[in-house]
Amino acid sequence: MFLHVTQAKHVKDYKIAVTFNDGKKGLPICPNY
């Protein structure tokens, strides 16, 4: 099951604060995003 990211903003070069379409938020470490 994959979640779609509805919102994403860069916190640092390697961190992105995301908001998923189910309301969850997270900080995935994804340098190649």
PDBQT receptor file of N, H, CA, C and O in Angstrom, charges set to zero:
ATOM      1  N   MET A   1       0.842  -1.191   0.000  1.00  0.00    +0.000 N 
ATOM      2  CA  MET A   1       0.000   0.000   0.000  1.00  0.00    +0.000 C 
ATOM      3  C   MET A   1       0.880   1.246   0.000  1.00  0.00    +0.000 C 
ATOM      4  O   MET A   1       1.746   1.411   0.859  1.00  0.00    +0.000 OA
ATOM      5  N   PHE A   2       0.649   2.099  -0.959  1.00  0.00    +0.000 N 
ATOM      6  H   PHE A   2      -0.055   1.964  -1.657  1.00  0.00    +0.000 HD
ATOM      7  CA  PHE A   2       1.445   3.314  -1.055  1.00  0.00    +0.000 C 
ATOM      8  C   PHE A   2       0.565   4.522  -0.759  1.00  0.00    +0.000 C 
ATOM      9  O   PHE A   2      -0.588   4.594  -1.184  1.00  0.00    +0.000 OA
ATOM     10  N   LEU A   3       1.132   5.460  -0.027  1.00  0.00    +0.000 N 
ATOM     11  H   LEU A   3       2.069   5.401   0.318  1.00  0.00    +0.000 HD
ATOM     12  CA  LEU A   3       0.390   6.673   0.300  1.00  0.00    +0.000 C 
ATOM     13  C   LEU A   3       0.842   7.796  -0.612  1.00  0.00    +0.000 C 
ATOM     14  O   LEU A   3       2.026   7.915  -0.929  1.00  0.00    +0.000 OA
ATOM     15  N   HIS A   4      -0.086   8.601  -1.022  1.00  0.00    +0.000 N 
ATOM     16  H   HIS A   4      -1.047   8.504  -0.764  1.00  0.00    +0.000 HD
ATOM     17  CA  HIS A   4       0.246   9.740  -1.868  1.00  0.00    +0.000 C 
ATOM     18  C   HIS A   4       0.568  10.945  -0.989  1.00  0.00    +0.000 C 
ATOM     19  O   HIS A   4      -0.137  11.227  -0.020  1.00  0.00    +0.000 OA
ATOM     20  N   VAL A   5       1.622  11.639  -1.334  1.00  0.00    +0.000 N 
ATOM     21  H   VAL A   5       2.195  11.410  -2.121  1.00  0.00    +0.000 HD
ATOM     22  CA  VAL A   5       2.002  12.830  -0.586  1.00  0.00    +0.000 C 
ATOM     23  C   VAL A   5       1.236  14.020  -1.136  1.00  0.00    +0.000 C 
ATOM     24  O   VAL A   5       1.330  14.339  -2.321  1.00  0.00    +0.000 OA
ATOM     25  N   THR A   6       0.482  14.670  -0.272  1.00  0.00    +0.000 N 
ATOM     26  H   THR A   6       0.405  14.412   0.691  1.00  0.00    +0.000 HD
ATOM     27  CA  THR A   6      -0.305  15.815  -0.713  1.00  0.00    +0.000 C 
ATOM     28  C   THR A   6       0.446  17.115  -0.472  1.00  0.00    +0.000 C 
ATOM     29  O   THR A   6       0.208  18.119  -1.144  1.00  0.00    +0.000 OA
ATOM     30  N   GLN A   7       1.354  17.086   0.494  1.00  0.00    +0.000 N 
ATOM     31  H   GLN A   7       1.547  16.271   1.040  1.00  0.00    +0.000 HD
ATOM     32  CA  GLN A   7       2.113  18.285   0.813  1.00  0.00    +0.000 C 
ATOM     33  C   GLN A   7       3.536  17.879   1.140  1.00  0.00    +0.000 C 
ATOM     34  O   GLN A   7       3.760  16.871   1.809  1.00  0.00    +0.000 OA
ATOM     35  N   ALA A   8       4.498  18.661   0.670  1.00  0.00    +0.000 N 
ATOM     36  H   ALA A   8       4.316  19.480   0.127  1.00  0.00    +0.000 HD
ATOM     37  CA  ALA A   8       5.891  18.370   0.982  1.00  0.00    +0.000 C 
ATOM     38  C   ALA A   8       6.686  19.658   1.044  1.00  0.00    +0.000 C 
ATOM     39  O   ALA A   8       6.575  20.514   0.166  1.00  0.00    +0.000 OA
ATOM     40  N   LYS A   9       7.485  19.787   2.086  1.00  0.00    +0.000 N 
ATOM     41  H   LYS A   9       7.575  19.092   2.799  1.00  0.00    +0.000 HD
ATOM     42  CA  LYS A   9       8.351  20.963   2.174  1.00  0.00    +0.000 C 
ATOM     43  C   LYS A   9       9.714  20.535   2.684  1.00  0.00    +0.000 C 
ATOM     44  O   LYS A   9       9.818  19.641   3.524  1.00  0.00    +0.000 OA
ATOM     45  N   HIS A  10      10.754  21.171   2.178  1.00  0.00    +0.000 N 
ATOM     46  H   HIS A  10      10.670  21.898   1.496  1.00  0.00    +0.000 HD
ATOM     47  CA  HIS A  10      12.109  20.814   2.566  1.00  0.00    +0.000 C 
ATOM     48  C   HIS A  10      12.425  21.420   3.925  1.00  0.00    +0.000 C 
ATOM     49  O   HIS A  10      12.253  22.619   4.142  1.00  0.00    +0.000 OA
ATOM     50  N   VAL A  11      12.890  20.571   4.838  1.00  0.00    +0.000 N 
ATOM     51  H   VAL A  11      13.030  19.596   4.662  1.00  0.00    +0.000 HD
ATOM     52  CA  VAL A  11      13.313  21.050   6.143  1.00  0.00    +0.000 C 
ATOM     53  C   VAL A  11      14.814  21.292   6.097  1.00  0.00    +0.000 C 
ATOM     54  O   VAL A  11      15.309  22.333   6.528  1.00  0.00    +0.000 OA
ATOM     55  N   LYS A  12      15.528  20.301   5.563  1.00  0.00    +0.000 N 
ATOM     56  H   LYS A  12      15.127  19.455   5.213  1.00  0.00    +0.000 HD
ATOM     57  CA  LYS A  12      16.965  20.429   5.324  1.00  0.00    +0.000 C 
ATOM     58  C   LYS A  12      17.251  19.773   3.991  1.00  0.00    +0.000 C 
ATOM     59  O   LYS A  12      16.326  19.385   3.278  1.00  0.00    +0.000 OA
ATOM     60  N   ASP A  13      18.524  19.645   3.645  1.00  0.00    +0.000 N 
ATOM     61  H   ASP A  13      19.276  19.960   4.224  1.00  0.00    +0.000 HD
ATOM     62  CA  ASP A  13      18.882  19.069   2.353  1.00  0.00    +0.000 C 
ATOM     63  C   ASP A  13      18.422  17.621   2.238  1.00  0.00    +0.000 C 
ATOM     64  O   ASP A  13      18.196  17.126   1.134  1.00  0.00    +0.000 OA
ATOM     65  N   TYR A  14      18.283  16.948   3.359  1.00  0.00    +0.000 N 
ATOM     66  H   TYR A  14      18.466  17.350   4.256  1.00  0.00    +0.000 HD
ATOM     67  CA  TYR A  14      17.974  15.524   3.314  1.00  0.00    +0.000 C 
ATOM     68  C   TYR A  14      16.683  15.171   4.032  1.00  0.00    +0.000 C 
ATOM     69  O   TYR A  14      16.328  13.997   4.130  1.00  0.00    +0.000 OA
ATOM     70  N   LYS A  15      15.971  16.186   4.540  1.00  0.00    +0.000 N 
ATOM     71  H   LYS A  15      16.259  17.141   4.461  1.00  0.00    +0.000 HD
ATOM     72  CA  LYS A  15      14.713  15.901   5.227  1.00  0.00    +0.000 C 
ATOM     73  C   LYS A  15      13.583  16.655   4.559  1.00  0.00    +0.000 C 
ATOM     74  O   LYS A  15      13.733  17.811   4.162  1.00  0.00    +0.000 OA
ATOM     75  N   ILE A  16      12.460  15.988   4.441  1.00  0.00    +0.000 N 
ATOM     76  H   ILE A  16      12.338  15.049   4.763  1.00  0.00    +0.000 HD
ATOM     77  CA  ILE A  16      11.286  16.616   3.840  1.00  0.00    +0.000 C 
ATOM     78  C   ILE A  16      10.082  16.355   4.743  1.00  0.00    +0.000 C 
ATOM     79  O   ILE A  16       9.753  15.204   5.033  1.00  0.00    +0.000 OA
ATOM     80  N   ALA A  17       9.438  17.416   5.178  1.00  0.00    +0.000 N 
ATOM     81  H   ALA A  17       9.705  18.350   4.943  1.00  0.00    +0.000 HD
ATOM     82  CA  ALA A  17       8.234  17.257   5.984  1.00  0.00    +0.000 C 
ATOM     83  C   ALA A  17       7.067  17.033   5.041  1.00  0.00    +0.000 C 
ATOM     84  O   ALA A  17       6.769  17.882   4.201  1.00  0.00    +0.000 OA
ATOM     85  N   VAL A  18       6.409  15.899   5.177  1.00  0.00    +0.000 N 
ATOM     86  H   VAL A  18       6.651  15.209   5.859  1.00  0.00    +0.000 HD
ATOM     87  CA  VAL A  18       5.340  15.568   4.246  1.00  0.00    +0.000 C 
ATOM     88  C   VAL A  18       4.024  15.372   4.976  1.00  0.00    +0.000 C 
ATOM     89  O   VAL A  18       3.992  15.002   6.149  1.00  0.00    +0.000 OA
ATOM     90  N   THR A  19       2.949  15.626   4.261  1.00  0.00    +0.000 N 
ATOM     91  H   THR A  19       2.975  15.927   3.308  1.00  0.00    +0.000 HD
ATOM     92  CA  THR A  19       1.612  15.337   4.758  1.00  0.00    +0.000 C 
ATOM     93  C   THR A  19       0.955  14.390   3.766  1.00  0.00    +0.000 C 
ATOM     94  O   THR A  19       0.798  14.726   2.593  1.00  0.00    +0.000 OA
ATOM     95  N   PHE A  20       0.570  13.208   4.234  1.00  0.00    +0.000 N 
ATOM     96  H   PHE A  20       0.698  12.934   5.188  1.00  0.00    +0.000 HD
ATOM     97  CA  PHE A  20      -0.029  12.219   3.351  1.00  0.00    +0.000 C 
ATOM     98  C   PHE A  20      -1.524  12.468   3.187  1.00  0.00    +0.000 C 
ATOM     99  O   PHE A  20      -2.132  13.217   3.951  1.00  0.00    +0.000 OA
ATOM    100  N   ASN A  21      -2.102  11.824   2.176  1.00  0.00    +0.000 N 
ATOM    101  H   ASN A  21      -1.608  11.215   1.556  1.00  0.00    +0.000 HD
ATOM    102  CA  ASN A  21      -3.515  12.049   1.887  1.00  0.00    +0.000 C 
ATOM    103  C   ASN A  21      -4.437  11.444   2.936  1.00  0.00    +0.000 C 
ATOM    104  O   ASN A  21      -5.647  11.670   2.901  1.00  0.00    +0.000 OA
ATOM    105  N   ASP A  22      -3.873  10.668   3.880  1.00  0.00    +0.000 N 
ATOM    106  H   ASP A  22      -2.891  10.485   3.908  1.00  0.00    +0.000 HD
ATOM    107  CA  ASP A  22      -4.715  10.110   4.938  1.00  0.00    +0.000 C 
ATOM    108  C   ASP A  22      -4.580  10.925   6.224  1.00  0.00    +0.000 C 
ATOM    109  O   ASP A  22      -5.110  10.539   7.265  1.00  0.00    +0.000 OA
ATOM    110  N   GLY A  23      -3.873  12.049   6.149  1.00  0.00    +0.000 N 
ATOM    111  H   GLY A  23      -3.443  12.363   5.302  1.00  0.00    +0.000 HD
ATOM    112  CA  GLY A  23      -3.776  12.937   7.296  1.00  0.00    +0.000 C 
ATOM    113  C   GLY A  23      -2.526  12.756   8.126  1.00  0.00    +0.000 C 
ATOM    114  O   GLY A  23      -2.253  13.552   9.025  1.00  0.00    +0.000 OA
ATOM    115  N   LYS A  24      -1.757  11.707   7.832  1.00  0.00    +0.000 N 
ATOM    116  H   LYS A  24      -1.978  11.060   7.102  1.00  0.00    +0.000 HD
ATOM    117  CA  LYS A  24      -0.547  11.463   8.610  1.00  0.00    +0.000 C 
ATOM    118  C   LYS A  24       0.570  12.392   8.146  1.00  0.00    +0.000 C 
ATOM    119  O   LYS A  24       0.613  12.816   6.992  1.00  0.00    +0.000 OA
ATOM    120  N   LYS A  25       1.461  12.692   9.064  1.00  0.00    +0.000 N 
ATOM    121  H   LYS A  25       1.427  12.348  10.003  1.00  0.00    +0.000 HD
ATOM    122  CA  LYS A  25       2.610  13.523   8.721  1.00  0.00    +0.000 C 
ATOM    123  C   LYS A  25       3.876  12.753   9.064  1.00  0.00    +0.000 C 
ATOM    124  O   LYS A  25       3.878  11.891   9.943  1.00  0.00    +0.000 OA
ATOM    125  N   GLY A  26       4.940  13.075   8.365  1.00  0.00    +0.000 N 
ATOM    126  H   GLY A  26       4.939  13.776   7.652  1.00  0.00    +0.000 HD
ATOM    127  CA  GLY A  26       6.172  12.357   8.632  1.00  0.00    +0.000 C 
ATOM    128  C   GLY A  26       7.389  13.122   8.152  1.00  0.00    +0.000 C 
ATOM    129  O   GLY A  26       7.274  14.142   7.473  1.00  0.00    +0.000 OA
ATOM    130  N   LEU A  27       8.568  12.608   8.518  1.00  0.00    +0.000 N 
ATOM    131  H   LEU A  27       8.661  11.779   9.069  1.00  0.00    +0.000 HD
ATOM    132  CA  LEU A  27       9.820  13.206   8.083  1.00  0.00    +0.000 C 
ATOM    133  C   LEU A  27      10.704  12.133   7.454  1.00  0.00    +0.000 C 
ATOM    134  O   LEU A  27      11.642  11.651   8.089  1.00  0.00    +0.000 OA
ATOM    135  N   PRO A  28      10.413  11.760   6.218  1.00  0.00    +0.000 N 
ATOM    136  CA  PRO A  28      11.219  10.745   5.561  1.00  0.00    +0.000 C 
ATOM    137  C   PRO A  28      12.577  11.299   5.157  1.00  0.00    +0.000 C 
ATOM    138  O   PRO A  28      12.690  12.441   4.710  1.00  0.00    +0.000 OA
ATOM    139  N   ILE A  29      13.607  10.471   5.321  1.00  0.00    +0.000 N 
ATOM    140  H   ILE A  29      13.515   9.544   5.683  1.00  0.00    +0.000 HD
ATOM    141  CA  ILE A  29      14.931  10.870   4.854  1.00  0.00    +0.000 C 
ATOM    142  C   ILE A  29      15.071  10.385   3.422  1.00  0.00    +0.000 C 
ATOM    143  O   ILE A  29      15.244   9.191   3.174  1.00  0.00    +0.000 OA
ATOM    144  N   CYS A  30      14.996  11.306   2.494  1.00  0.00    +0.000 N 
ATOM    145  H   CYS A  30      14.855  12.275   2.696  1.00  0.00    +0.000 HD
ATOM    146  CA  CYS A  30      14.958  10.935   1.081  1.00  0.00    +0.000 C 
ATOM    147  C   CYS A  30      15.744  11.961   0.273  1.00  0.00    +0.000 C 
ATOM    148  O   CYS A  30      15.153  12.912  -0.240  1.00  0.00    +0.000 OA
ATOM    149  N   PRO A  31      17.050  11.797   0.147  1.00  0.00    +0.000 N 
ATOM    150  CA  PRO A  31      17.899  12.787  -0.512  1.00  0.00    +0.000 C 
ATOM    151  C   PRO A  31      17.619  12.934  -1.999  1.00  0.00    +0.000 C 
ATOM    152  O   PRO A  31      17.946  13.963  -2.590  1.00  0.00    +0.000 OA
ATOM    153  N   ASN A  32      17.019  11.920  -2.612  1.00  0.00    +0.000 N 
ATOM    154  H   ASN A  32      16.753  11.084  -2.132  1.00  0.00    +0.000 HD
ATOM    155  CA  ASN A  32      16.783  11.967  -4.052  1.00  0.00    +0.000 C 
ATOM    156  C   ASN A  32      15.340  12.285  -4.385  1.00  0.00    +0.000 C 
ATOM    157  O   ASN A  32      14.892  12.032  -5.503  1.00  0.00    +0.000 OA
ATOM    158  N   TYR A  33      14.604  12.837  -3.426  1.00  0.00    +0.000 N 
ATOM    159  H   TYR A  33      14.968  13.042  -2.518  1.00  0.00    +0.000 HD
ATOM    160  CA  TYR A  33      13.187  13.088  -3.657  1.00  0.00    +0.000 C 
ATOM    161  C   TYR A  33      13.004  14.167  -4.687  1.00  0.00    +0.000 C 
ATOM    162  O   TYR A  33      11.872  14.520  -5.017  1.00  0.00    +0.000 OA
TER     163      TYR A  33
